[in-house]
């Protein structure tokens, strides 16, 4: 079987889709599937082409044994809708012409969405290569863009909905990252093949006992008595991270309780200014680290703090960062309703949940966890065993490959 993976995001960039797609691609390749990746020149999240790729329109390289074709993309730190559309469509255009030069045949073109518009390239390449299109939906778009207020133009939203419908109808298979996404698509397209392809944990790169003595705390000015809640990821609008600072202000007399925000993004400067306004010594901002260094950072903290805004849209969301924390035996303080809360708080008993955007509830739950380290350790163990059993990437890949082989044989 040959699969062309088409995605705007891929390592050496860091981020949820990059890590997830790389893990899937390498595992499928290990199982005997021939994988080829078509992606953009790396630029995310800084929105600057990485130095080694600057001035180039096309690059071929191998990453982890995977053949990777890279085509040009327009990037800008300007976050206007026009700039974002130029970013998306520049890669739609360049990836199509780069894809035409990749020798077929392929059984499938596997397209990562969002961005939804990349489905245009996937559809054209799949037709050219006489391959089935697998449309992998990690976020419902344009629904999410509309509810977050990122796109308000009714004409643009209408066109995006028509494109979404067209791509779903012409997909050989639609894969959804969460059960909520799968249910939504099946509700609108009951006759389509829709498969739940969740994110998972790299068990081989999971809990590393020797990291328990990490120097990360000392290097960053923390003591053994500090109780550290850490958010690591994109500092964006959807996360609603101001709730962390407002909660910290409520318990600022508890000097040993620390809140660490690791990463970069469009909301970072605003949050740093809010820290100054609220005079919060116990809130610390740390620059983004590489995937390789992340386990050492996680090992030096106590609880993974994962918020999202209080929107019905996010009730089907499962933030990928919870897997890398649970596999390191770090429990969750989860500000996400719906599927993630049901699976990882109620079923797995891997942490506590607070009401999204409710800083008073977040502060109360933070105090509860800081006061009971035995409970926190038990939740960490629960989370590790739950992820090991239900979200092992090796197992998920095996199951997906069985499904694909059955689909290939019956298409």
C-alpha positions, 0 to 999 in steps of 0.5 A: 500500500502507498499513501501520500500524506498531504499536510501544511504542518510537519516536523521539524515544526513543533505542535500537535498535528506535526507530532501526531502525523509524524507518529502515524507516518513512521508507524505505518511505514514500519508496518510495510506501508510506503509513505510519502509526505508532501508538506510546506517549508517549515515556519510554524509557530513563528510564521517565519521560514526556518533559516535552513529553508529560506530562499527556496521554493522546493526542498526534498529531504528525509526525516526519520526515514520518511521521504518528505517533499516541501513546497513554498508557502507565504508567511507573515506575522500579520494575523488578519484574515487576508494574511491567513488566506494568503498563507493557506492558498499559497500552499494549496497552489504550490503543493498541487504543482509539487505533488504532480511531480511525485511519481504514483501510483498511490492507494490514498491521498491522506489530507490533514484538515484544517486548513480546509482549503488544502482539500482542494489540492488533495482532491485534484491530486487524488483524481490525477493519481487515481487514489482514494482521498482520506480526509482527516478532520482534526477540527471542524472547519468552518464551524470552529472559525465561525464560533471563535469569531475568526471568520465573520464574513457570511459569503466566505463562510457559505463558500467554506461550507460548500467546499467542506460538503464537497470534500466530504462527499468525494472522500473515500474515507473521512477520519475524525480525531474525536468521537464528537467530530465523527458523530457530527460528520455522520449526522450530516453524511450518514452514508459516508465511511467515517472512522475514529482516528484519535491522537495517542501516546508514544508509549516507547517515549513515555514514562522515563524514571530517570527524568524524575531527578531533572534539573529543570526546577533548579535551572528555572528557579523553582524549589522542591517545595513548589507545586507547579501547574504547567500549561504548554502549547500555543498561547492563542485565543481558543485556550483562554489562558487569562483564566490562569492568571486570574486564578493565580491572583485569587491565591497569590498568598500561596507562594509555593503554588506556581503557574508556568506557561510554556510556549508562544503565540498571538496572545502571549504579550497580552498575558504578560502585560496582565501578569504585570497588572495583577502583580503575579510573581507566581506566574512564569512564562517560559519560551517554547522548547523542542519535542526532545526537551519536553519530557524533562520539562514535564518531569519537573512539574506536578500537574498539567493545566489544560484550559479551553474557552467555554464553547459548545464547539470544544465539547468534542475536543481532546487536547493532544497535550494531555497524552504527553503529560499522562504518559509521564504520570502527570495528572490533569487540571482540565478546563474542558467540557464534554468528551475529554472530561468524560474520558480522562476525568470521570472514566480514567480518574486522571485528574480534576476538572474546573468549569472553563473560563471560571477562575474561581473554580480553577483556583479552588481545584488548584488548592485542592491538588496542592494540598494533597500530593498523595491524591495527585500521585494516584491520579498520575498513575491512573492516567498513565495506565489508562492511556497505555491501555486505550491510547497506545499509538502502536495499537491505534496504528495497527487497528487503522491499518487493518481497516485500511486493508479491508477498505482497499480490498473492497473499494 
